Amino acid sequence: MDLLQRWIALAGEDTRHIGADLAARYGEPHRRYHTTDHLIAVLDLVDELAGHADDPDAVRLAAWFHDAVYDPQRGDNEERSAVKAERMLADTDLPPETVAEVARLVRLTTTHAPGPDDRNGQVLCDADLAVLGSDPQTYAAYASAVREEYAFVPDEHFTIGRAGVLRSLLDLPALFHTPPARERFEARARQNLRTELMLLEAGGP
């Protein structure tokens, strides 16, 4: 099933235009990591973790919108993506409470810190951060792609900012919240993060 058909299966043929718009956004040329491949990976993992969610389809919709707006030179991408979800989904037959939940979930990807009872948020955040727990080669490609997205930032400033992000992640009591994701990704993610931080501080690639 291609990406647009995947959207239609989720949201209906009447919303084809929304799916087409979103698919085009993830294909924008300035994206290197936040691409169609990332969207597919998040959707696939949401499907795997769907049994943990209270409303799996709301999580799937939020996955589609979570990086709908992505400009690495701005700090409000999640908020702008959430607003886009609210505006675009308001024209569908989705209940208002579902639209509100989708927008809430998109905003949650700012912090990736769902509450202990936020099962929908736990699934989306785990799916979005799963790349952290990938094999070393995949993780290295992810880190390189992130650097490419921030090519406009000088190395010295990027190193400082990226190191801060890595430390903040390592300081979290848990990176993953659903039991399957925690078992599958947590230990490897922490190793990947420590390795990248070590390379940054050593001035390595």
N, CA and C atoms as an extended XYZ file, in Angstrom:
615
Properties=species:S:1:pos:R:3:atomname:S:1:resname:S:1:resid:I:1 pbc="F F F"
N         0.845       -1.190        0.000 N   MET     1
C         0.000        0.000        0.000 CA  MET     1
C         0.884        1.245        0.000 C   MET     1
N         0.668        2.136       -0.989 N   ASP     2
C         1.495        3.333       -1.002 CA  ASP     2
C         1.023        4.306        0.075 C   ASP     2
N         1.811        5.358        0.257 N   LEU     3
C         1.576        6.246        1.392 CA  LEU     3
C         0.209        6.910        1.324 C   LEU     3
N        -0.194        7.393        0.161 N   LEU     4
C        -1.490        8.059        0.056 CA  LEU     4
C        -2.625        7.076        0.325 C   LEU     4
N        -2.505        5.854       -0.165 N   GLN     5
C        -3.533        4.858        0.102 CA  GLN     5
C        -3.599        4.529        1.593 C   GLN     5
N        -2.464        4.600        2.226 N   ARG     6
C        -2.434        4.364        3.671 CA  ARG     6
C        -3.226        5.456        4.406 C   ARG     6
N        -3.079        6.703        3.944 N   TRP     7
C        -3.873        7.784        4.537 CA  TRP     7
C        -5.358        7.564        4.286 C   TRP     7
N        -5.722        7.232        3.065 N   ILE     8
C        -7.136        7.054        2.718 CA  ILE     8
C        -7.752        5.919        3.536 C   ILE     8
N        -6.998        4.835        3.755 N   ALA     9
C        -7.495        3.732        4.569 CA  ALA     9
C        -7.764        4.180        5.996 C   ALA     9
N        -7.005        5.162        6.454 N   LEU    10
C        -7.172        5.678        7.813 CA  LEU    10
C        -8.283        6.704        7.906 C   LEU    10
N        -8.307        7.655        6.966 N   ALA    11
C        -9.169        8.834        7.117 CA  ALA    11
C       -10.282        8.934        6.083 C   ALA    11
N       -10.270        8.076        5.076 N   GLY    12
C       -11.368        8.088        4.116 CA  GLY    12
C       -11.020        8.797        2.823 C   GLY    12
N       -11.676        8.374        1.749 N   GLU    13
C       -11.427        8.923        0.414 CA  GLU    13
C       -11.712       10.419        0.360 C   GLU    13
N       -12.692       10.883        1.139 N   ASP    14
C       -13.037       12.306        1.106 CA  ASP    14
C       -11.892       13.196        1.579 C   ASP    14
N       -10.930       12.602        2.272 N   THR    15
C        -9.809       13.399        2.792 CA  THR    15
C        -8.533       13.186        1.982 C   THR    15
N        -8.672       12.642        0.799 N   ARG    16
C        -7.496       12.375       -0.039 CA  ARG    16
C        -6.613       13.616       -0.170 C   ARG    16
N        -7.234       14.786       -0.333 N   HIS    17
C        -6.450       16.007       -0.535 CA  HIS    17
C        -5.553       16.314        0.666 C   HIS    17
N        -6.029       15.954        1.857 N   ILE    18
C        -5.219       16.185        3.056 CA  ILE    18
C        -4.011       15.256        3.042 C   ILE    18
N        -4.254       13.986        2.738 N   GLY    19
C        -3.153       13.042        2.680 CA  GLY    19
C        -2.130       13.418        1.624 C   GLY    19
N        -2.602       13.895        0.479 N   ALA    20
C        -1.686       14.291       -0.588 CA  ALA    20
C        -0.844       15.489       -0.153 C   ALA    20
N        -1.466       16.434        0.537 N   ASP    21
C        -0.736       17.603        1.026 CA  ASP    21
C         0.327       17.186        2.035 C   ASP    21
N        -0.032       16.305        2.952 N   LEU    22
C         0.922       15.863        3.969 CA  LEU    22
C         2.071       15.079        3.340 C   LEU    22
N         1.755       14.174        2.433 N   ALA    23
C         2.803       13.393        1.783 CA  ALA    23
C         3.791       14.303        1.061 C   ALA    23
N         3.275       15.350        0.420 N   ALA    24
C         4.150       16.290       -0.276 CA  ALA    24
C         5.048       17.034        0.710 C   ALA    24
N         4.527       17.356        1.867 N   ARG    25
C         5.313       18.076        2.864 CA  ARG    25
C         6.522       17.251        3.326 C   ARG    25
N         6.289       15.961        3.566 N   TYR    26
C         7.405       15.121        4.010 CA  TYR    26
C         8.429       14.907        2.901 C   TYR    26
N         8.076       15.248        1.681 N   GLY    27
C         9.004       15.151        0.563 CA  GLY    27
C         9.712       16.452        0.234 C   GLY    27
N         9.570       17.468        1.064 N   GLU    28
C        10.210       18.766        0.802 CA  GLU    28
C        11.729       18.607        0.710 C   GLU    28
N        12.356       19.317       -0.245 N   PRO    29
C        13.780       19.079       -0.513 CA  PRO    29
C        14.726       19.448        0.619 C   PRO    29
N        14.318       20.332        1.540 N   HIS    30
C        15.234       20.709        2.617 CA  HIS    30
C        15.286       19.673        3.727 C   HIS    30
N        14.415       18.695        3.691 N   ARG    31
C        14.399       17.666        4.732 CA  ARG    31
C        15.442       16.589        4.425 C   ARG    31
N        16.137       16.162        5.475 N   ARG    32
C        17.103       15.079        5.334 CA  ARG    32
C        16.762       13.915        6.260 C   ARG    32
N        16.241       14.209        7.438 N   TYR    33
C        15.788       13.147        8.342 CA  TYR    33
C        14.265       13.127        8.461 C   TYR    33
N        13.648       14.289        8.598 N   HIS    34
C        12.192       14.379        8.806 CA  HIS    34
C        11.466       14.218        7.468 C   HIS    34
N        11.639       13.053        6.877 N   THR    35
C        11.222       12.770        5.508 CA  THR    35
C        10.085       11.757        5.467 C   THR    35
N         9.720       11.378        4.254 N   THR    36
C         8.719       10.324        4.071 CA  THR    36
C         9.150        9.041        4.749 C   THR    36
N        10.437        8.711        4.681 N   ASP    37
C        10.921        7.489        5.328 CA  ASP    37
C        10.685        7.541        6.829 C   ASP    37
N        10.912        8.702        7.433 N   HIS    38
C        10.654        8.840        8.871 CA  HIS    38
C         9.171        8.664        9.165 C   HIS    38
N         8.322        9.290        8.366 N   LEU    39
C         6.881        9.154        8.567 CA  LEU    39
C         6.468        7.682        8.502 C   LEU    39
N         6.943        6.966        7.501 N   ILE    40
C         6.589        5.549        7.352 CA  ILE    40
C         7.079        4.751        8.557 C   ILE    40
N         8.292        5.034        9.017 N   ALA    41
C         8.826        4.318       10.172 CA  ALA    41
C         7.970        4.559       11.413 C   ALA    41
N         7.538        5.806       11.611 N   VAL    42
C         6.690        6.122       12.767 CA  VAL    42
C         5.336        5.420       12.636 C   VAL    42
N         4.736        5.481       11.461 N   LEU    43
C         3.447        4.811       11.250 CA  LEU    43
C         3.560        3.306       11.482 C   LEU    43
N         4.643        2.709       11.012 N   ASP    44
C         4.820        1.266       11.187 CA  ASP    44
C         4.916        0.902       12.663 C   ASP    44
N         5.638        1.706       13.425 N   LEU    45
C         5.788        1.382       14.839 CA  LEU    45
C         4.507        1.678       15.613 C   LEU    45
N         3.786        2.719       15.216 N   VAL    46
C         2.480        2.954       15.836 CA  VAL    46
C         1.584        1.726       15.630 C   VAL    46
N         1.627        1.160       14.437 N   ASP    47
C         0.849       -0.054       14.189 CA  ASP    47
C         1.282       -1.185       15.126 C   ASP    47
N         2.588       -1.329       15.325 N   GLU    48
C         3.090       -2.388       16.205 CA  GLU    48
C         2.645       -2.182       17.648 C   GLU    48
N         2.596       -0.932       18.069 N   LEU    49
C         2.291       -0.609       19.466 CA  LEU    49
C         0.816       -0.273       19.676 C   LEU    49
N        -0.006       -0.445       18.645 N   ALA    50
C        -1.402        0.017       18.685 CA  ALA    50
C        -2.182       -0.568       19.851 C   ALA    50
N        -1.846       -1.783       20.264 N   GLY    51
C        -2.577       -2.401       21.369 CA  GLY    51
C        -2.402       -1.680       22.688 C   GLY    51
N        -1.379       -0.843       22.784 N   HIS    52
C        -1.151       -0.084       24.015 CA  HIS    52
C        -1.956        1.209       24.038 C   HIS    52
N        -2.372        1.689       22.865 N   ALA    53
C        -3.045        2.994       22.770 CA  ALA    53
C        -4.522        2.884       23.122 C   ALA    53
N        -5.072        3.952       23.660 N   ASP    54
C        -6.515        4.017       23.906 CA  ASP    54
C        -7.280        4.325       22.620 C   ASP    54
N        -6.654        5.073       21.720 N   ASP    55
C        -7.282        5.436       20.448 CA  ASP    55
C        -6.219        5.356       19.352 C   ASP    55
N        -5.943        4.161       18.837 N   PRO    56
C        -4.854        4.002       17.866 CA  PRO    56
C        -4.994        4.882       16.635 C   PRO    56
N        -6.213        5.094       16.156 N   ASP    57
C        -6.364        5.908       14.954 CA  ASP    57
C        -6.029        7.374       15.216 C   ASP    57
N        -6.335        7.863       16.395 N   ALA    58
C        -5.931        9.231       16.734 CA  ALA    58
C        -4.412        9.339       16.748 C   ALA    58
N        -3.748        8.307       17.248 N   VAL    59
C        -2.285        8.303       17.258 CA  VAL    59
C        -1.754        8.259       15.821 C   VAL    59
N        -2.389        7.464       14.972 N   ARG    60
C        -1.961        7.404       13.566 CA  ARG    60
C        -2.114        8.763       12.889 C   ARG    60
N        -3.229        9.427       13.134 N   LEU    61
C        -3.429       10.758       12.564 CA  LEU    61
C        -2.374       11.736       13.082 C   LEU    61
N        -2.079       11.652       14.364 N   ALA    62
C        -1.053       12.529       14.937 CA  ALA    62
C         0.313       12.234       14.331 C   ALA    62
N         0.590       10.965       14.043 N   ALA    63
C         1.858       10.617       13.406 CA  ALA    63
C         1.977       11.308       12.052 C   ALA    63
N         0.898       11.316       11.296 N   TRP    64
C         0.905       11.986        9.994 CA  TRP    64
C         1.206       13.480       10.140 C   TRP    64
N         0.679       14.093       11.176 N   PHE    65
C         0.809       15.546       11.312 CA  PHE    65
C         2.026       15.979       12.125 C   PHE    65
N         2.721       15.063       12.805 N   HIS    66
C         3.665       15.504       13.837 CA  HIS    66
C         4.834       16.314       13.277 C   HIS    66
N         5.220       16.064       12.036 N   ASP    67
C         6.251       16.884       11.389 CA  ASP    67
C         5.720       17.529       10.111 C   ASP    67
N         4.433       17.810       10.083 N   ALA    68
C         3.838       18.391        8.879 CA  ALA    68
C         4.489       19.712        8.526 C   ALA    68
N         4.830       20.487        9.525 N   VAL    69
C         5.576       21.729        9.329 CA  VAL    69
C         6.963       21.503        9.891 C   VAL    69
N         7.976       21.635        9.055 N   TYR    70
C         9.344       21.428        9.538 CA  TYR    70
C        10.286       22.424        8.885 C   TYR    70
N        10.717       23.377        9.680 N   ASP    71
C        11.698       24.375        9.271 CA  ASP    71
C        12.760       24.402       10.362 C   ASP    71
N        13.959       23.859       10.102 N   PRO    72
C        14.971       23.772       11.156 CA  PRO    72
C        15.429       25.124       11.682 C   PRO    72
N        15.077       26.200       10.988 N   GLN    73
C        15.462       27.523       11.476 CA  GLN    73
C        14.420       28.123       12.424 C   GLN    73
N        13.384       27.346       12.728 N   ARG    74
C        12.350       27.816       13.653 CA  ARG    74
C        12.240       26.857       14.837 C   ARG    74
N        11.709       27.364       15.939 N   GLY    75
C        11.557       26.538       17.126 CA  GLY    75
C        10.122       26.199       17.457 C   GLY    75
N         9.201       26.508       16.535 N   ASP    76
C         7.783       26.296       16.828 CA  ASP    76
C         7.135       25.325       15.849 C   ASP    76
N         7.925       24.385       15.326 N   ASN    77
C         7.386       23.476       14.318 CA  ASN    77
C         6.251       22.611       14.849 C   ASN    77
N         6.384       22.135       16.080 N   GLU    78
C         5.334       21.276       16.638 CA  GLU    78
C         4.021       22.046       16.800 C   GLU    78
N         4.115       23.273       17.280 N   GLU    79
C         2.909       24.082       17.440 CA  GLU    79
C         2.270       24.369       16.083 C   GLU    79
N         3.080       24.716       15.111 N   ARG    80
C         2.536       25.000       13.783 CA  ARG    80
C         1.941       23.743       13.150 C   ARG    80
N         2.555       22.605       13.401 N   SER    81
C         2.001       21.343       12.900 CA  SER    81
C         0.672       21.034       13.569 C   SER    81
N         0.578       21.302       14.867 N   ALA    82
C        -0.672       21.050       15.590 CA  ALA    82
C        -1.788       21.953       15.077 C   ALA    82
N        -1.463       23.205       14.839 N   VAL    83
C        -2.462       24.133       14.306 CA  VAL    83
C        -2.924       23.679       12.925 C   VAL    83
N        -1.997       23.189       12.120 N   LYS    84
C        -2.368       22.678       10.797 CA  LYS    84
C        -3.322       21.494       10.939 C   LYS    84
N        -3.052       20.626       11.889 N   ALA    85
C        -3.953       19.492       12.123 CA  ALA    85
C        -5.342       19.985       12.503 C   ALA    85
N        -5.392       20.954       13.406 N   GLU    86
C        -6.688       21.484       13.831 CA  GLU    86
C        -7.458       22.070       12.647 C   GLU    86
N        -6.777       22.819       11.819 N   ARG    87
C        -7.453       23.485       10.698 CA  ARG    87
C        -7.885       22.497        9.618 C   ARG    87
N        -6.994       21.569        9.266 N   MET    88
C        -7.299       20.648        8.172 CA  MET    88
C        -8.334       19.609        8.588 C   MET    88
N        -8.248       19.127        9.807 N   LEU    89
C        -9.180       18.091       10.254 CA  LEU    89
C       -10.540       18.661       10.639 C   LEU    89
N       -10.602       19.974       10.851 N   ALA    90
C       -11.899       20.593       11.162 CA  ALA    90
C       -12.863       20.475        9.994 C   ALA    90
N       -12.319       20.287        8.798 N   ASP    91
C       -13.163       20.184        7.602 CA  ASP    91
C       -13.552       18.742        7.276 C   ASP    91
N       -13.280       17.827        8.194 N   THR    92
C       -13.649       16.424        8.003 CA  THR    92
C       -14.808       16.079        8.924 C   THR    92
N       -15.238       14.818        8.875 N   ASP    93
C       -16.335       14.400        9.760 CA  ASP    93
C       -15.830       13.813       11.067 C   ASP    93
N       -14.555       14.022       11.373 N   LEU    94
C       -14.021       13.562       12.652 CA  LEU    94
C       -14.667       14.334       13.803 C   LEU    94
N       -14.953       13.677       14.919 N   PRO    95
C       -15.500       14.385       16.074 CA  PRO    95
C       -14.511       15.430       16.586 C   PRO    95
N       -15.017       16.548       17.084 N   PRO    96
C       -14.115       17.587       17.595 CA  PRO    96
C       -13.146       17.078       18.659 C   PRO    96
N       -13.604       16.133       19.481 N   GLU    97
C       -12.715       15.634       20.523 CA  GLU    97
C       -11.550       14.836       19.935 C   GLU    97
N       -11.774       14.186       18.810 N   THR    98
C       -10.681       13.469       18.150 CA  THR    98
C        -9.677       14.449       17.559 C   THR    98
N       -10.181       15.492       16.925 N   VAL    99
C        -9.297       16.527       16.377 CA  VAL    99
C        -8.463       17.145       17.496 C   VAL    99
N        -9.098       17.414       18.620 N   ALA   100
C        -8.374       17.995       19.752 CA  ALA   100
C        -7.300       17.039       20.264 C   ALA   100
N        -7.601       15.751       20.295 N   GLU   101
C        -6.623       14.766       20.763 CA  GLU   101
C        -5.447       14.670       19.798 C   GLU   101
N        -5.716       14.709       18.517 N   VAL   102
C        -4.633       14.680       17.533 CA  VAL   102
C        -3.711       15.881       17.736 C   VAL   102
N        -4.281       17.055       17.879 N   ALA   103
C        -3.465       18.256       18.070 CA  ALA   103
C        -2.680       18.182       19.379 C   ALA   103
N        -3.300       17.665       20.422 N   ARG   104
C        -2.587       17.510       21.708 CA  ARG   104
C        -1.376       16.595       21.548 C   ARG   104
N        -1.577       15.506       20.837 N   LEU   105
C        -0.485       14.550       20.646 CA  LEU   105
C         0.651       15.161       19.830 C   LEU   105
N         0.305       15.917       18.805 N   VAL   106
C         1.346       16.576       18.014 CA  VAL   106
C         2.151       17.521       18.896 C   VAL   106
N         1.480       18.299       19.729 N   ARG   107
C         2.188       19.220       20.631 CA  ARG   107
C         3.073       18.457       21.615 C   ARG   107
N         2.678       17.258       21.972 N   LEU   108
C         3.439       16.463       22.930 CA  LEU   108
C         4.820       16.099       22.389 C   LEU   108
N         4.980       16.070       21.073 N   THR   109
C         6.285       15.726       20.515 CA  THR   109
C         7.308       16.844       20.692 C   THR   109
N         6.895       17.950       21.277 N   THR   110
C         7.864       18.989       21.653 CA  THR   110
C         8.763       18.481       22.773 C   THR   110
N         8.175       17.775       23.728 N   THR   111
C         8.907       17.326       24.918 CA  THR   111
C         9.119       15.821       24.965 C   THR   111
N         8.282       15.061       24.251 N   HIS   112
C         8.315       13.597       24.327 CA  HIS   112
C         8.233       13.137       25.787 C   HIS   112
N         7.357       13.771       26.546 N   ALA   113
C         7.220       13.437       27.966 CA  ALA   113
C         5.756       13.172       28.304 C   ALA   113
N         5.182       12.063       27.816 N   PRO   114
C         3.792       11.746       28.139 CA  PRO   114
C         3.643       11.346       29.595 C   PRO   114
N         2.468       11.605       30.131 N   GLY   115
C         2.192       11.215       31.508 CA  GLY   115
C         2.058        9.708       31.655 C   GLY   115
N         2.057        9.221       32.900 N   PRO   116
C         2.007        7.773       33.129 CA  PRO   116
C         0.711        7.132       32.658 C   PRO   116
N        -0.346        7.910       32.535 N   ASP   117
C        -1.629        7.369       32.074 CA  ASP   117
C        -1.960        7.773       30.639 C   ASP   117
N        -1.028        8.431       29.982 N   ASP   118
C        -1.255        8.919       28.615 CA  ASP   118
C        -0.811        7.853       27.616 C   ASP   118
N        -1.663        6.864       27.425 N   ARG   119
C        -1.280        5.732       26.591 CA  ARG   119
C        -1.117        6.132       25.124 C   ARG   119
N        -1.980        7.019       24.640 N   ASN   120
C        -1.813        7.502       23.265 CA  ASN   120
C        -0.480        8.238       23.105 C   ASN   120
N        -0.186        9.112       24.043 N   GLY   121
C         1.055        9.872       23.978 CA  GLY   121
C         2.285        8.985       24.079 C   GLY   121
N         2.205        7.961       24.894 N   GLN   122
C         3.331        7.043       25.029 CA  GLN   122
C         3.627        6.342       23.707 C   GLN   122
N         2.595        5.925       23.011 N   VAL   123
C         2.792        5.230       21.729 CA  VAL   123
C         3.408        6.175       20.708 C   VAL   123
N         2.869        7.384       20.576 N   LEU   124
C         3.402        8.312       19.580 CA  LEU   124
C         4.844        8.686       19.893 C   LEU   124
N         5.134        9.001       21.131 N   CYS   125
C         6.496        9.410       21.485 CA  CYS   125
C         7.487        8.269       21.285 C   CYS   125
N         7.096        7.068       21.659 N   ASP   126
C         7.994        5.926       21.456 CA  ASP   126
C         8.257        5.692       19.976 C   ASP   126
N         7.225        5.811       19.157 N   ALA   127
C         7.400        5.613       17.721 CA  ALA   127
C         8.295        6.692       17.129 C   ALA   127
N         8.147        7.919       17.589 N   ASP   128
C         8.923        9.031       17.043 CA  ASP   128
C        10.397        8.919       17.419 C   ASP   128
N        10.694        8.402       18.611 N   LEU   129
C        12.074        8.338       19.085 CA  LEU   129
C        12.729        6.989       18.837 C   LEU   129
N        12.042        6.071       18.190 N   ALA   130
C        12.577        4.717       18.018 CA  ALA   130
C        13.920        4.700       17.315 C   ALA   130
N        14.169        5.669       16.445 N   VAL   131
C        15.445        5.712       15.731 CA  VAL   131
C        16.620        5.766       16.701 C   VAL   131
N        16.399        6.317       17.885 N   LEU   132
C        17.483        6.395       18.866 CA  LEU   132
C        17.968        5.009       19.261 C   LEU   132
N        17.086        4.038       19.188 N   GLY   133
C        17.435        2.680       19.576 CA  GLY   133
C        17.738        1.774       18.407 C   GLY   133
N        18.074        2.344       17.269 N   SER   134
C        18.373        1.545       16.078 CA  SER   134
C        19.810        1.013       16.146 C   SER   134
N        20.178        0.199       15.172 N   ASP   135
C        21.548       -0.315       15.116 CA  ASP   135
C        22.515        0.847       14.877 C   ASP   135
N        23.775        0.674       15.216 N   PRO   136
C        24.726        1.795       15.133 CA  PRO   136
C        24.819        2.435       13.754 C   PRO   136
N        24.753        1.650       12.687 N   GLN   137
C        24.845        2.212       11.339 CA  GLN   137
C        23.646        3.097       11.022 C   GLN   137
N        22.453        2.624       11.375 N   THR   138
C        21.239        3.416       11.146 CA  THR   138
C        21.257        4.678       11.995 C   THR   138
N        21.716        4.547       13.241 N   TYR   139
C        21.782        5.720       14.108 CA  TYR   139
C        22.767        6.752       13.555 C   TYR   139
N        23.906        6.279       13.055 N   ALA   140
C        24.892        7.204       12.495 CA  ALA   140
C        24.320        7.940       11.287 C   ALA   140
N        23.542        7.238       10.464 N   ALA   141
C        22.909        7.880        9.312 CA  ALA   141
C        21.889        8.917        9.773 C   ALA   141
N        21.155        8.607       10.836 N   TYR   142
C        20.195        9.560       11.408 CA  TYR   142
C        20.918       10.813       11.900 C   TYR   142
N        21.998       10.632       12.661 N   ALA   143
C        22.725       11.772       13.206 CA  ALA   143
C        23.307       12.621       12.074 C   ALA   143
N        23.795       11.973       11.028 N   SER   144
C        24.329       12.706        9.884 CA  SER   144
C        23.245       13.504        9.178 C   SER   144
N        22.054       12.899        9.045 N   ALA   145
C        20.946       13.586        8.385 CA  ALA   145
C        20.484       14.797        9.190 C   ALA   145
N        20.470       14.660       10.503 N   VAL   146
C        20.119       15.807       11.348 CA  VAL   146
C        21.136       16.929       11.148 C   VAL   146
N        22.408       16.577       11.081 N   ARG   147
C        23.426       17.613       10.864 CA  ARG   147
C        23.205       18.318        9.526 C   ARG   147
N        22.814       17.556        8.494 N   GLU   148
C        22.561       18.150        7.182 CA  GLU   148
C        21.391       19.126        7.244 C   GLU   148
N        20.380       18.800        8.038 N   GLU   149
C        19.237       19.710        8.158 CA  GLU   149
C        19.645       21.025        8.820 C   GLU   149
N        20.687       20.966        9.623 N   TYR   150
C        21.178       22.165       10.314 CA  TYR   150
C        22.493       22.645        9.709 C   TYR   150
N        22.636       22.450        8.397 N   ALA   151
C        23.882       22.833        7.722 CA  ALA   151
C        24.170       24.322        7.852 C   ALA   151
N        23.142       25.124        8.093 N   PHE   152
C        23.326       26.576        8.218 CA  PHE   152
C        23.947       26.967        9.558 C   PHE   152
N        24.062       26.018       10.490 N   VAL   153
C        24.628       26.303       11.814 CA  VAL   153
C        26.113       25.953       11.808 C   VAL   153
N        26.984       26.865       12.196 N   PRO   154
C        28.424       26.555       12.257 CA  PRO   154
C        28.702       25.371       13.188 C   PRO   154
N        29.784       24.649       12.895 N   ASP   155
C        30.089       23.433       13.648 CA  ASP   155
C        30.138       23.666       15.154 C   ASP   155
N        30.794       24.725       15.567 N   GLU   156
C        30.960       24.973       17.001 CA  GLU   156
C        29.602       25.125       17.686 C   GLU   156
N        28.731       25.901       17.073 N   HIS   157
C        27.416       26.120       17.677 CA  HIS   157
C        26.561       24.859       17.610 C   HIS   157
N        26.664       24.125       16.509 N   PHE   158
C        25.889       22.885       16.403 CA  PHE   158
C        26.326       21.896       17.478 C   PHE   158
N        27.629       21.775       17.679 N   THR   159
C        28.143       20.836       18.672 CA  THR   159
C        27.593       21.149       20.056 C   THR   159
N        27.596       22.423       20.403 N   ILE   160
C        27.090       22.821       21.723 CA  ILE   160
C        25.602       22.487       21.837 C   ILE   160
N        24.828       22.856       20.819 N   GLY   161
C        23.391       22.613       20.869 CA  GLY   161
C        23.044       21.141       20.852 C   GLY   161
N        23.696       20.394       19.975 N   ARG   162
C        23.412       18.958       19.881 CA  ARG   162
C        23.814       18.238       21.160 C   ARG   162
N        24.955       18.598       21.730 N   ALA   163
C        25.382       17.972       22.981 CA  ALA   163
C        24.362       18.229       24.087 C   ALA   163
N        23.798       19.416       24.103 N   GLY   164
C        22.778       19.714       25.098 CA  GLY   164
C        21.547       18.849       24.928 C   GLY   164
N        21.148       18.633       23.672 N   VAL   165
C        20.001       17.760       23.401 CA  VAL   165
C        20.296       16.337       23.880 C   VAL   165
N        21.482       15.843       23.559 N   LEU   166
C        21.841       14.478       23.930 CA  LEU   166
C        21.873       14.313       25.452 C   LEU   166
N        22.440       15.285       26.137 N   ARG   167
C        22.493       15.197       27.605 CA  ARG   167
C        21.092       15.226       28.208 C   ARG   167
N        20.219       16.063       27.646 N   SER   168
C        18.858       16.139       28.187 CA  SER   168
C        18.125       14.817       27.999 C   SER   168
N        18.387       14.144       26.882 N   LEU   169
C        17.779       12.836       26.659 CA  LEU   169
C        18.338       11.807       27.629 C   LEU   169
N        19.638       11.808       27.817 N   LEU   170
C        20.255       10.848       28.724 CA  LEU   170
C        19.833       11.071       30.167 C   LEU   170
N        19.454       12.307       30.506 N   ASP   171
C        19.025       12.616       31.871 CA  ASP   171
C        17.604       12.143       32.169 C   ASP   171
N        16.848       11.816       31.130 N   LEU   172
C        15.481       11.346       31.362 CA  LEU   172
C        15.497       10.004       32.071 C   LEU   172
N        14.566        9.780       33.003 N   PRO   173
C        14.521        8.484       33.681 CA  PRO   173
C        14.214        7.338       32.729 C   PRO   173
N        13.460        7.621       31.679 N   ALA   174
C        13.168        6.622       30.653 CA  ALA   174
C        12.954        7.333       29.333 C   ALA   174
N        13.568        6.812       28.283 N   LEU   175
C        13.352        7.362       26.947 CA  LEU   175
C        12.085        6.812       26.325 C   LEU   175
N        11.723        5.582       26.698 N   PHE   176
C        10.569        4.892       26.113 CA  PHE   176
C         9.587        4.512       27.214 C   PHE   176
N         8.322        4.477       26.848 N   HIS   177
C         7.259        4.389       27.848 CA  HIS   177
C         6.393        3.145       27.738 C   HIS   177
N         6.239        2.601       26.549 N   THR   178
C         5.487        1.353       26.411 CA  THR   178
C         6.433        0.194       26.695 C   THR   178
N         5.958       -0.854       27.353 N   PRO   179
C         6.858       -1.976       27.673 CA  PRO   179
C         7.581       -2.564       26.463 C   PRO   179
N         6.912       -2.782       25.314 N   PRO   180
C         7.647       -3.360       24.179 CA  PRO   180
C         8.768       -2.448       23.673 C   PRO   180
N         8.492       -1.152       23.588 N   ALA   181
C         9.509       -0.222       23.093 CA  ALA   181
C        10.650       -0.085       24.091 C   ALA   181
N        10.316       -0.059       25.370 N   ARG   182
C        11.368        0.058       26.377 CA  ARG   182
C        12.303       -1.152       26.311 C   ARG   182
N        11.748       -2.329       26.199 N   GLU   183
C        12.564       -3.535       26.141 CA  GLU   183
C        13.405       -3.576       24.862 C   GLU   183
N        12.836       -3.115       23.774 N   ARG   184
C        13.500       -3.209       22.471 CA  ARG   184
C        14.535       -2.113       22.240 C   ARG   184
N        14.274       -0.899       22.741 N   PHE   185
C        15.075        0.255       22.338 CA  PHE   185
C        15.880        0.928       23.444 C   PHE   185
N        15.460        0.840       24.694 N   GLU   186
C        16.021        1.699       25.745 CA  GLU   186
C        17.538        1.559       25.885 C   GLU   186
N        18.025        0.347       26.084 N   ALA   187
C        19.457        0.165       26.343 CA  ALA   187
C        20.294        0.599       25.143 C   ALA   187
N        19.880        0.206       23.947 N   ARG   188
C        20.645        0.565       22.755 CA  ARG   188
C        20.593        2.065       22.515 C   ARG   188
N        19.448        2.690       22.777 N   ALA   189
C        19.337        4.134       22.588 CA  ALA   189
C        20.316        4.877       23.480 C   ALA   189
N        20.404        4.463       24.713 N   ARG   190
C        21.324        5.136       25.625 CA  ARG   190
C        22.778        4.950       25.185 C   ARG   190
N        23.091        3.775       24.673 N   GLN   191
C        24.442        3.551       24.167 CA  GLN   191
C        24.719        4.436       22.951 C   GLN   191
N        23.754        4.517       22.036 N   ASN   192
C        23.921        5.376       20.858 CA  ASN   192
C        24.106        6.837       21.251 C   ASN   192
N        23.302        7.299       22.189 N   LEU   193
C        23.387        8.692       22.620 CA  LEU   193
C        24.734        8.980       23.272 C   LEU   193
N        25.197        8.062       24.118 N   ARG   194
C        26.495        8.258       24.772 CA  ARG   194
C        27.624        8.274       23.740 C   ARG   194
N        27.518        7.399       22.735 N   THR   195
C        28.551        7.347       21.700 CA  THR   195
C        28.592        8.642       20.893 C   THR   195
N        27.405        9.136       20.488 N   GLU   196
C        27.381       10.385       19.725 CA  GLU   196
C        27.924       11.536       20.559 C   GLU   196
N        27.554       11.584       21.826 N   LEU   197
C        28.035       12.654       22.694 CA  LEU   197
C        29.556       12.579       22.835 C   LEU   197
N        30.086       11.390       22.981 N   MET   198
C        31.536       11.219       23.098 CA  MET   198
C        32.232       11.706       21.825 C   MET   198
N        31.690       11.356       20.658 N   LEU   199
C        32.286       11.786       19.395 CA  LEU   199
C        32.214       13.299       19.226 C   LEU   199
N        31.089       13.888       19.624 N   LEU   200
C        30.968       15.344       19.540 CA  LEU   200
C        32.014       16.024       20.413 C   LEU   200
N        32.147       15.534       21.627 N   GLU   201
C        33.068       16.190       22.571 CA  GLU   201
C        34.517       15.967       22.168 C   GLU   201
N        34.774       14.884       21.408 N   ALA   202
C        36.135       14.622       20.946 CA  ALA   202
C        36.427       15.301       19.609 C   ALA   202
N        35.373       15.953       19.047 N   GLY   203
C        35.538       16.602       17.746 CA  GLY   203
C        35.535       15.641       16.597 C   GLY   203
N        34.924       14.453       16.806 N   GLY   204
C        34.884       13.429       15.771 CA  GLY   204
C        33.733       13.648       14.817 C   GLY   204
N        33.523       12.670       13.896 N   PRO   205
C        32.462       12.812       12.881 CA  PRO   205
C        31.093       12.723       13.503 C   PRO   205
